[in-house]
Amino acid sequence: MLKFFKKIIFFVFFIEINTALAQKPIQIPIDLIPLKIKTEQGTIFYEVELAFSPVQSKAGLMYRTHFPRNRAMLFKNLMNNEQIFMWMANTPLSLDMIFLNSEGGVVSIFEKLSPFSTDIISSKVPATFAIEINAGEVFEKKIQKGQRVIHPAICGKCESN
């Protein structure tokens, strides 16, 4: 009985530590190369955090209370040619989400997503990448479906169109 009790205590302690650690925002370094979005008004540049590992992708912007206006977070769909599903749980910031195909073409956009929402956001079409930026930037910068996003993580050395 004592062994069982010790196992329960250890399990509860382990869960509490993991929960406490999980509530801290993950820091992802800024990539040296800016992300570019080609719009009708010109090219927009963002400092970009690449959330490509499973841990980074899962954490994303959770628990962050500040995200600079010139910053974007780029996620890669590990299930290529499938829809991307995301949510805003544990994210105190309102965000815009931009979904891209494998060449960096914008295939769907969701604006002003509610903080802490557990609603599932789906790309609704096959997507390879997702970008999170501050809410309102899609509207302000006139980012639209069909435009092109360029970064080596998306399309290697591409620069055209």
N, C-alpha and C positions, 0 to 999 in steps of 0.2 A: 504494500500500500504506500509506503514511503517513497519507493522508486516512482510509482505512478504520480504521486503528488509533486515530486521533483521535476518530472517531465512536464507536468502542467505548468508549473512555475516558469520553467525554462521557455516553454512555448509562448506563454503570455509575455514574458520579458522580451523575447525575440520579436514578437509582433509589435510591441510598443516601440522598440528601437527602430524597426523598419518604418513604422508609421511616422515617427519623429523625423527620421532622415528624409523620408519621402516628401515632407512638407517644406523642404528647402528648395529654392529654385536651382536648377542645374545651370552651370555656366558653360556656354559653348563659345569657343574662340571665334573671333571675326576672321573670315577668310581674307587673304591678301588681295584677291581680285574682286572688284565690285560686281554685283548683279546688275544687269541693264534690262530695262523694259523699253522697247521701242513703241512709242505712241505716235499719233498724228501730230502732236504738239512738239515732238522731239524725243530724245532719249532721257529716261529717268535713271539715276544711279542710286543704288542702295548698298550700304555695308551689309554683308550677309553672314549669317550663322548657318552652318550646314549641319542639320540634325539627321545624320545618316545612320548612326548606330541604333540598334534597338532601344538602348537606354535613352539616348538623346531624343529619338522619335517619340517614345512614350511620354517623356517629361515635357518636351516642347517648351512652351511659355508658362507652364503651370507654376503658380505661386509667385510669379514676377509681378511687381507692382509698377514697374517702369520699363518702357521699351522705347528707345529714341525714334523720332519721326523719320530719320534717314536709315533705319535698320529694317531688315527682313530676315525671316527664318525660312530656310528651304528644307523641305522634307522629300525623301525619295520613297516611292511606293515599292516595297520589297516584293510585291505580287504583281509584276509587270503585266500590262494590258488588262488590268482590272480597275474597277472603281476604287477611289480612295475614300475611306470613312474616317472622319475626325469628330472631335467634340471640344467643348470649352470647359469641361469639368475642372475645377480647381484653378481656373485661369481668371484672375481678377480684372483683366484688361478686355475691353471691347476690341474686336479685331475684324479685318477683312481677310477673306481667304480666296486665293487665286489658284486654280487647278490647271496644270499644263500637260500636254502630250509629251512624247519622248523627244521631240525636236524643240521643245520650249514654246510651242504655240498655246495660247490661252484658250482652254476649252470650256471652262465655267468659272463663275465668280459668285461669291456670297459676301454681302456687305453688312457691316455693323452688327456682328454676331454678339449675342448677349453674354456678359461675363458669367461664369459658373454654370452655364447651361449644360445639361446632360443630353440635350437633343443631339441626335446624330446628324452630321453634315456630310452629305455624299456628293462626290464630284458629278454624279448622275450619268457620266460617260466614262469610258476608260481613260485613266490619267496616270502619268508616271511620276509627276511631281506636284507638290502643294507649296504655296508660299503664304506665310502669315505676315501681315503688316498692320499698322495701327488703323483702327476704324476711321472711315472717312477718306482715307488716302486714295482708294479706287475712284471715288467720285471726284475729289479735288484734282487728281492727276489724269483724269479721263482714261483710266485703264479699262480696256474693253476686250471682249471675246474676239479671238482672231489675231490679236497682237502677238508680238514675239518677245520672249524673255531669253537673254543670252548670259551664260556663265559656263566656264569649262566643266563644271559638275553636271551640267545639263547636256551639252552637246559638244564636248571636247573643245576643239579650236574654232568652232563655227563663228561667223561674224555676219554672214549675209542675210538679207531679207529679215 
